[in-house]
Amino acid sequence: MQKNSNPFKNLNTKPKQLPVEIRKKVMDDVAIASLFMDLTFLVTDSYPSALKGLFKTIDNNEFN
């Protein structure tokens, strides 16, 4: 029979290195998540501001 080992004794050990394939996949997933966050910011913040400025410009030129 195997004794139950205490998992807290393993906290001081160095973590194992991940294989290159897994590390690359994780970094690609992080890059995709970052891209989605940037696109979301563009659509929710920058795009409406640009359209608002565009319509103000059109209205100002129409009355002059």
C-alpha positions as YAML, in Angstrom:
chain: A
units: angstrom
residues:
- id: 1
  name: MET
  ca: [0.00, 0.00, 0.00]
- id: 2
  name: GLN
  ca: [1.12, 3.51, -0.77]
- id: 3
  name: LYS
  ca: [1.08, 6.06, 2.02]
- id: 4
  name: ASN
  ca: [-0.83, 9.25, 1.45]
- id: 5
  name: SER
  ca: [1.77, 11.90, 0.73]
- id: 6
  name: ASN
  ca: [1.43, 15.40, 2.05]
- id: 7
  name: PRO
  ca: [0.96, 17.76, -0.96]
- id: 8
  name: PHE
  ca: [2.16, 20.76, 1.05]
- id: 9
  name: LYS
  ca: [5.65, 19.27, 1.23]
- id: 10
  name: ASN
  ca: [5.86, 19.57, -2.57]
- id: 11
  name: LEU
  ca: [5.31, 23.34, -2.57]
- id: 12
  name: ASN
  ca: [9.02, 24.12, -2.16]
- id: 13
  name: THR
  ca: [10.06, 22.12, -5.22]
- id: 14
  name: LYS
  ca: [10.75, 23.79, -8.54]
- id: 15
  name: PRO
  ca: [7.97, 23.52, -11.13]
- id: 16
  name: LYS
  ca: [8.54, 21.22, -14.09]
- id: 17
  name: GLN
  ca: [9.15, 22.70, -17.53]
- id: 18
  name: LEU
  ca: [6.32, 22.39, -20.02]
- id: 19
  name: PRO
  ca: [6.92, 20.91, -23.44]
- id: 20
  name: VAL
  ca: [7.51, 23.42, -26.22]
- id: 21
  name: GLU
  ca: [4.26, 22.50, -28.02]
- id: 22
  name: ILE
  ca: [2.11, 23.22, -24.98]
- id: 23
  name: ARG
  ca: [3.95, 26.46, -24.25]
- id: 24
  name: LYS
  ca: [3.43, 27.60, -27.86]
- id: 25
  name: LYS
  ca: [-0.29, 26.74, -27.75]
- id: 26
  name: VAL
  ca: [-0.76, 28.68, -24.52]
- id: 27
  name: MET
  ca: [1.05, 31.71, -25.92]
- id: 28
  name: ASP
  ca: [-1.06, 31.56, -29.10]
- id: 29
  name: ASP
  ca: [-4.24, 31.41, -27.01]
- id: 30
  name: VAL
  ca: [-3.09, 34.43, -24.99]
- id: 31
  name: ALA
  ca: [-2.38, 36.33, -28.23]
- id: 32
  name: ILE
  ca: [-5.87, 35.53, -29.56]
- id: 33
  name: ALA
  ca: [-7.46, 36.64, -26.28]
- id: 34
  name: SER
  ca: [-5.48, 39.88, -26.45]
- id: 35
  name: LEU
  ca: [-6.64, 40.45, -30.04]
- id: 36
  name: PHE
  ca: [-10.28, 39.97, -29.02]
- id: 37
  name: MET
  ca: [-9.87, 42.42, -26.13]
- id: 38
  name: ASP
  ca: [-8.33, 45.01, -28.47]
- id: 39
  name: LEU
  ca: [-11.12, 44.55, -31.02]
- id: 40
  name: THR
  ca: [-13.75, 44.82, -28.30]
- id: 41
  name: PHE
  ca: [-12.21, 48.07, -27.10]
- id: 42
  name: LEU
  ca: [-12.19, 49.38, -30.66]
- id: 43
  name: VAL
  ca: [-15.86, 48.57, -31.24]
- id: 44
  name: THR
  ca: [-17.16, 49.68, -27.85]
- id: 45
  name: ASP
  ca: [-15.09, 52.84, -27.37]
- id: 46
  name: SER
  ca: [-13.28, 54.12, -30.43]
- id: 47
  name: TYR
  ca: [-15.78, 53.30, -33.19]
- id: 48
  name: PRO
  ca: [-18.78, 55.14, -31.66]
- id: 49
  name: SER
  ca: [-16.55, 58.15, -30.94]
- id: 50
  name: ALA
  ca: [-15.37, 58.21, -34.54]
- id: 51
  name: LEU
  ca: [-18.92, 58.04, -35.87]
- id: 52
  name: LYS
  ca: [-20.03, 60.77, -33.50]
- id: 53
  name: GLY
  ca: [-17.20, 63.00, -34.75]
- id: 54
  name: LEU
  ca: [-18.07, 62.16, -38.35]
- id: 55
  name: PHE
  ca: [-21.70, 63.15, -37.93]
- id: 56
  name: LYS
  ca: [-20.73, 66.38, -36.16]
- id: 57
  name: THR
  ca: [-18.45, 67.23, -39.10]
- id: 58
  name: ILE
  ca: [-21.20, 66.54, -41.62]
- id: 59
  name: ASP
  ca: [-23.71, 68.65, -39.69]
- id: 60
  name: ASN
  ca: [-21.26, 71.58, -39.35]
- id: 61
  name: ASN
  ca: [-20.40, 71.55, -43.07]
- id: 62
  name: GLU
  ca: [-24.04, 71.36, -44.09]
- id: 63
  name: PHE
  ca: [-25.03, 74.60, -42.34]
- id: 64
  name: ASN
  ca: [-22.01, 76.69, -43.42]
...
